[in-house]
Amino acid sequence: MKVKNILTAKVASEHEGQIKVWHLLEEGECRTVNRVEEFIVEKELEPHKSKIPAEEFYYILQGRGIMRIDSEEREVVPGDLIYIPSGASHGIRVIGTFPLHVLSWKSAV
């Protein structure tokens, strides 16, 4: 059994310092999922493509944002699950003054 707590996970800075990330499941710890992490966006995560060819999922825990996948944009709120196809350009920006807390995972294609 593997149990990790966000309070004991190491914080990292990714995407050129745009987000703070807590890796809850590292790459290689599971056969079907590349990584599970919680991240916080304070302003905007610029549109980017994942380096690993994988489907990606974001689950909004707290805050509101505008999610962009390729040319489509949509407002997202707590409780929303977002599917990002493999190879799609994606980014998210915060609405309001509060950070956006997101649980994210990648599933190998």
WOZIHU-V629965 format. One record per helix or strand of 2 or more residues. SS is the DSSP state (a for helix, b for strand). FROM is the first residue (numbers start at 1). TO is the last residue. Records with the same first field share a line. If there is no record, write none. Layout:
SS = FROM-TO + FROM-TO
This chain:
b = 11-14 + 19-25 + 33-41 + 44-48 + 54-62 + 64-69 + 72-76 + 81-84 + 90-95 + 100-108
